[in-house]
Amino acid sequence: MNQRPLWIEGVSDAVGFLAGALLGFWIGRLLGLDIFADGYGNSALGGIVLVGLGGGLGLQGARRWRTLKANKQAEK
């Protein structure tokens, strides 16, 4: 049975999500969007959306990386 350890999946998912969320946060800051602004104004909501999108894209990137790595090992 060809199963990778679950801790590798968990750690890579966490790292991908965190890296993507931080990237989304800093892109938002560069665009003038502040997720920590008072209330739920356009600036705060835009920043929250960018953090969410970044986290999701980072998670998907980590999963694609694991899939490519598994496919390369299967070819050997």
Secondary structure per residue as TSV (DSSP state, phi and psi in degrees):
chain	resnum	aa	ss	phi	psi
A	1	M	-	360.0	131.4
A	2	N	-	-104.2	79.3
A	3	Q	-	-114.0	135.4
A	4	R	-	-85.9	153.4
A	5	P	-	-59.7	141.8
A	6	L	H	-66.3	-27.5
A	7	W	H	-67.6	-31.2
A	8	I	H	-65.6	-41.9
A	9	E	H	-63.2	-44.8
A	10	G	H	-64.1	-45.6
A	11	V	H	-67.8	-43.0
A	12	S	H	-67.7	-36.5
A	13	D	H	-62.6	-44.8
A	14	A	H	-63.8	-43.8
A	15	V	H	-65.5	-43.3
A	16	G	H	-63.1	-44.1
A	17	F	H	-64.2	-46.6
A	18	L	H	-64.2	-43.8
A	19	A	H	-62.8	-43.2
A	20	G	H	-65.8	-41.0
A	21	A	H	-65.5	-41.3
A	22	L	H	-65.6	-39.0
A	23	L	H	-63.1	-43.1
A	24	G	H	-63.3	-38.6
A	25	F	H	-61.9	-47.9
A	26	W	H	-71.6	-31.7
A	27	I	H	-65.0	-41.6
A	28	G	H	-61.1	-41.9
A	29	R	H	-62.4	-41.1
A	30	L	H	-63.9	-30.9
A	31	L	T	-87.2	-1.2
A	32	G	T	87.1	17.3
A	33	L	-	-98.4	130.8
A	34	D	-	-122.9	111.0
A	35	I	T	-70.0	-16.5
A	36	F	T	-99.8	14.0
A	37	A	S	-68.5	152.1
A	38	D	S	-64.5	136.5
A	39	G	S	76.4	-171.1
A	40	Y	S	-117.0	62.4
A	41	G	-	-79.4	-179.6
A	42	N	H	-61.3	-37.0
A	43	S	H	-63.9	-45.5
A	44	A	H	-67.1	-44.5
A	45	L	H	-65.5	-40.0
A	46	G	H	-62.4	-41.6
A	47	G	H	-64.9	-40.8
A	48	I	H	-63.7	-40.8
A	49	V	H	-63.2	-42.9
A	50	L	H	-65.3	-38.9
A	51	V	H	-64.6	-43.5
A	52	G	H	-63.6	-45.1
A	53	L	H	-64.3	-42.0
A	54	G	H	-62.8	-42.6
A	55	G	H	-63.4	-43.0
A	56	G	H	-65.2	-42.5
A	57	L	H	-67.3	-37.1
A	58	G	H	-64.8	-39.8
A	59	L	H	-63.5	-45.0
A	60	Q	H	-65.1	-36.1
A	61	G	H	-63.6	-40.2
A	62	A	H	-64.9	-39.9
A	63	R	H	-68.4	-38.3
A	64	R	H	-65.9	-39.1
A	65	W	H	-61.2	-43.8
A	66	R	H	-64.3	-39.6
A	67	T	H	-65.3	-44.7
A	68	L	H	-62.8	-40.4
A	69	K	H	-64.6	-41.3
A	70	A	H	-66.9	-38.2
A	71	N	H	-66.6	-38.2
A	72	K	H	-66.0	-38.0
A	73	Q	H	-71.0	-31.9
A	74	A	H	-70.0	-28.9
A	75	E	H	-71.2	-24.9
A	76	K	-	-71.1	360.0
